[in-house]
């Protein structure tokens, strides 16, 4: 009976009310989710479950709820992507090279959700070092899509998306560099929010590309994404790039029904690789917005064909620098065949990193090398500036930009992984907001005829998450 009750709650406010009125206990929640994780272990979403710890914490949180002293997230069961530190717990970024590494401190986002009485139930599978669009580069194997287990979950936060999709936890925290929250959210039919760059501290999150990485929530509802954002957002003395811009109580600012001016990028709907069902779905959504009195206009974004190249030049360059620290000396995997310092570096990195991570390190090292820096990296920085200015210019005249989140629905496991270019192009609609540092959200927008989820992306103005979330809820 408890299990049936818990499955009915798709919004946290309803569950909180049930907890306060004693219809259900926090320990029931933990046991329910642990049971679901066990039942659906074949999805490969969780790498580790903190069952004993979660049950003990459930008792503490229950007392706080009974005493009326509980935090905003009391009773929320959250999974952490395996690149977010949780002190005393293993964190591998789903890579062999970090095998056995235990976090020596907690990420700022981890501390913030714990301070508001969330319960962390386990760590979630992801693409190795958050590099991938399908969650197939993980050392621990691919995550299967709950809607169709022959399909990918999306990447890099596939475990985080499937865990919410399959009801293995209430919400999850993940990171988004070029679409790693939004793309799997679209493939799995859930809500995925990438905040404005610098809105949320990156301290304690494994770095992939430092000028892009951003932590955000994956949830079943916009309300819950807003609630988690208001908890994790804000300046952090440990992260010099984190912003001082005021954080609002986003969960209380979702009732904006004013008519909006919406731009949609023409080139995205005429893109050669766009699935016809996704195109028709987005066009129908735009028509519905028009019918409801919103202004909906096409705009041209002439840089669409350049966003993927720009993104991958810059992120691989940053990755080659950030991943230099994994050397087989300090922590993690060390090759048993290493005989001296040089062979320790070479063998440990060659054996410890997967193919995709090695590909990106080599690409990044190449574009930063003498003779190629100006030809590639310097030009990509200039292109990034043009892309940012163009998106800012569109948002001067419009409140939001709408695009499909992905060009296709979830594809078959093993279908695209052998072609890096095809995989990189899966990010074509999400990397623009990342290059510009803008907030963006993917919300469920129906299904294909075969039952695969479709996502719609809404891009908002810098640090205007309250407007973006309110509009997403309105839709």
N, C-alpha and C positions, 0 to 999 in steps of 0.2 A: 504493500500500500504506500509506503514511504517513497519507493522508487517512482511510482506513478505520479505522485504529487509533485516531486522534484522536476520531473520532465515537463510539467505544465508551465514552469516559470521561464519565460523567454526574456523577461526584463527584471533587473535586479531589485527595483523598488518593490515589486510584488513579492519577491522572495523575502526581502527585508521585513515586510509587513507580516508575513507568515512566521518569521523568526521571532518578531516582537510579540506576536499574539500566541506564541508557543504551539502553533500548529505543527511545527517541525523544529528539530534541534540541529545545531551546527554539526554535531558528530554524525547525524544521519546523512548530512550532505557529503561529508568526507567519505563515509562508507559507500554511499551511492556512487560517487565518482571513481573511487578505487575499484569498485565492482565493474563499472563500465570500462575502465581502462584495461582491466584484466580480460573482459569479454571481447574487446576489440583490439587486443594486443597485436593482431596480424596487420593492422593498419600502419604500425611502426611509427606512430606519432610521438610516443614518449620513449625517452632513452633511460629514464630513471624516475621512480615514484617514491616520494618521501612519506610513505604511509604512516609509519609510527610517529614521526614528528608532526605530521598534519593532524593526527588524532589527538595528540597531546595539546596542540595549539587550539584545536576545536573546543576543548574543555575550558581553556583560558578565555577564549572569545565568548563562549556561552555565558560565563559569569559576567563579563562586561555588558553583554546584551541585557541580561537579567537585572544588572545594577543601573542600567541607563547610561553607562560611560563608554559605550562602544564607538569606534571610529566610523568614518563614511563607508568603508568597504567591509565592515564586519560581516563575516559569513560568505564573502565572495571567494570562491575557489579559483585560483589563478595558476596557469602554467607559464614557465619562463623559457623563452628561446635559449638554446644552449650556447649563446654567446653573451649572456647577461650574468654577471657575477652574483653569487649567493654564498656568503662566507661559510667555509667549512664543507661546502658541497663541490662535487666534481663539476668542471666546466671544460668542454673539449672543443667547442665550436664545430662539433661533428667531424673532427679531424683526428687522424692517427697520431699526428705530431704532438697533440696535447693530451694524449692518453694518460690517465691517472692524475692529471693536474687538479688540485683542489684550490678553489678561490680563497685567497687570504684576506679578502675584504668584500663587502657587498657593494654592488652598484648603487648609485644614488636613487635610481628608480625602484630598486628592490627595497631599499630602506623606507622609501616614501610609502609604498603600498603596505609594507609591514606595519608602519606607524599608524596607518588607518585601519589596521586589524584584518587585512586580507590574509588568506591562507595559501601559501605556495605549495602546490601538490606534487610538482615534479619539473623536470627539464625536458624540453621538446626538441625533437629532431629538426635539423635544418640543412641546407646545402653547406658544404664545407667552407668555413670562414665566410658564410653568407654569400658565396659566389655561385649563382645558378638561378635558373628560372623554372625549375621543375622539381626540386628537392631530390634529384637523382645523383648529385655529386657527394652526398654524405657518405662518410666512411662506414656508417651503420646501415646503409641501404636506403632505397626510396620510401617515401611516405605515400600511402595509397589514398585516393580520393574516396570519401565515404559515399558519394553519390554514385560512383561507378569505380570499383576497385581495380579495373584495368587501366584507369586514367591516372595521370600525375596529379599531385596536390597543388602544384605551383611552387615558386621559390622566390626568395630563399627560405621564407618562413612557412614552409608546407606543414610541418608538425604543429605549429601554432594555429594555423587555419583549420586543419582537420580536427584538432582537439576540441575546438569550439563547435565546428560543424557536426561532429559525431556525439556531442554532449559528454565529452570526457573531462571537461572543466567548464566553469562558467564563462571565463574570459582568459585571454592570454596577452602577454607582453612580447613584442617582437621588435626587430629593427628593419628599417627601410632605407636602402641606399639609392636604388633606382627603380623601386617598385616592389620591394620584397615583402611589404605588408599588403599592398593593394592588389597585386597580381594573384597571390594565393587566395586572398579574400574573395576575389571575383570567381576564381575557379571552384571555390567551395561554397559560394552563396551566403557569405557572412559580411559583416561590416569591417573595413580595415582603414584606419586613419594614419596618415603620415603628417605630423604637425609641421609647422614652419621650421626650417633649419634653425637650430639654437634655442627653440622653444623648450626643449627637454634636454636635461644633462646627459652627456655621453660617458660620464665618469663610470668606470667599471664595466663598460661594454667593449668587447673585443673590436678593435678598429679594423675596418676594411678600407674605406676611403673617407678620411676624416672631415673633408669639406662637404660631404654628402650625408653621412650616416645620421639617422634620427630614430629614436625609440617611439613607438606608438602602440595603441591597443588594437586587438582583434576581438570583436564582440558579436552578439546576435542583434543588438539594437543600437541605434544612434545615441539613445539616452545613456547607455552604459559606457560607450566610447567617450562621451562628454564628461561623465563622472570620473572615469579613470584619468582623462587628460588633466582635469583640474587638480588631481592628486599628484601626478608626476611632473607637471610643468613647473617652470620657474628657474631662477638663477641659482647657480651652484658654485661655491668658491673653489671647488675641485676641478671645474671645467671652465677655462677662461673664454671659451667660445659661447657659453650659455648666456642667454639674453636677460636683460633687466626689465623687459617690457612687462607690464602688469598682467597677472594671471587672473582670469575671471572665474566665477562659479558657473562654468559652462552648462552644467546640468540644469541650472535655473533660468537659462536664457534661450530656451528652445522653442518659444512660442511666438516666433516672428512670422506673421502671415502676410506681410507686405508684398506687393508685386515686385518682381525683380527683373533686371536686365541680364539676359543670359546669352553668351556667345558660344557657338559651337564651331570647332575647327573643321572647315570644309575638307581639307586634305585627309583628315583621319577617316572620314566616311567614304572617300574615294580611293583609299589606300588599297593597293593591289592585293595585299595579303589578308584583307578584312573578310571574315566569314559573313556570308549573306544574312544568316539568321541574326547575328549580332547587329549588323547594319540596320535591318528592319526593326529590331527591338529598340535601338537608340532613336531612330527616326520617329517611332511611335511615342516614345517618352517625350521627345521634343514637341511633338504635336499636342500631346496632352497638356504640357506646360503652356503652350500657346492658348489652347482652349480654356485654360484656367486664368487667363488674363496676364500672364507674364510676357515680357518682350523677348522674343527668341530670334536671333539673327546669326547668319553665317559670317565667319571672319576667315581671312586667309593667314596661314602660318607657313611662310615660304621656307622655313628652316627644318620642316619635319623630316626630310630625307637626310639631314645632317645630325640630328640629335643623338642617334645611337652611336655613330662614330665618335662624336665629341665626348659623349659620356664614357665610352670604353677606353679612350685614350687617357682621359683624366683619372678615372678610377683605377685603372691598372697601374698607372704611374704612382698613385698614392699607395696602392696595395704593395707594390714592390718595396717601398720604403717601410710601410707598417709591418710587413711580414718578415723583415730582415732579422727581427729579434728572436725568431724561432730557429735556433741554431743547433739544438742537440746538446747544448752546454748547460744552460740555466735550469730548464725544467722540461718535462714532457719526454717525448720519444728520443732515444739515442740509439743509433745503429749498433748492433752487437759486433759488426765487422769493422768498426772504427779503430784505427791504430794510432793516429796522431790528430792534432788539431784540425788540419786541412781535411783529412778523411772523415773526421767527426762531422764537420759542416756539410761536406758534399754528400756523404751517404745518409746522414740523418734527414737532411732536407729532401733528398731524392726519394727516399723510402717513406718519409713521414707525410709529405704532401701528396694529394691526389692530382690527377691529370689536369683538371680544370684550373686548380689553384696554381700549379706550375706554369700552365699556359699564360695565366694572367700576370704572374710575377715576371715571366720572360718578356711578355708584351710591354709591361710597364718599364722594365729595365731598358728595353730597346728604345722606347719613345723618349726616355730621359738621357740617353747616351749622347756623347759628343758627336756632332754631325747630323743628328736626327732630332735633337731638342727643338730647334727652330722650325723644322719641317712639320713636326707633329704636335708636341706638347704646347709650344708657344701659340701655334695656330688654334689649337683646341681651346685654350684659355680665351682667346679673342672671340671664337665662336660662342663660347659659353656666355660671354658678356652680351653678344648680339641676341641670343636666345632669351636671356633674362630681360633685356630691355624691351624686346618684342612682347613678351608675356605681360610685363608691367604695363606696357602701352595699351594692350587689349583691356586689362583690368582697370584702367583709368576710365574707360567708357562703359564697362560692363561689371556687374557684381560677381559673376562666376563664369568659368569656362567649363563646358561639358564635352567629354569625349568617351568613347568606349574605354574600359579599363584595359582590355586585352584584344588583340586582333582575332583570336580564335577561342573557342571553349577549351577546356582541359583536353590535352592530347594523350595518346597512348603511352604508357610507360615503355621506355626503350625506343620510341619512334624517332625522336629528334636529337637525342643526346650525342650522337656521333657527328653532328654537324654544328659546330660552334656558332657559325654565322646565323643559321636559322634560330638557334637558341637565343642569341643576342637580340635578334629582331623581335622576339616576343615582348621586349621591353619598350617598343617604339612609342606607345602612348603614355607610359608612366615616367620616362626619364626626363621629359620636359620640365615638369614641376620640380624634380630633384635638381636639375641644372640651375633652375631659377630660385631654388630655396623656398618655394611656395607650399602652403598647406594643401593637401589633397586627400580626398576620401573616396573609397570604392564602396558602393552600396548595391545590394542585390537588385537585379532588374529583370527577374523572370528566368525562364529556362528555355533551352533549345527543345526541339521536338523529341529528341532522345533523352531528355530529362537532365541535361547538364546545365549548371548554373551560368548565368550571364551577369557581368558586373558593369555598372556605369560609374565613371569617374567624374567627380566634381572638383575643380581647382578653385581655390579662393585667394583672397588678398593676403599679403604677408601679415602675420599676427592677428588675423581676423577669424580665428577658429570659431568664435561664438556665432558669427554669421554663417560660416560654412556648415557647421553642425545643425543650426536651426533650419537651414534650407534643405539639408539632407534628410532631416526628420520630416519636414513638410512634404517632400517627395515620397 
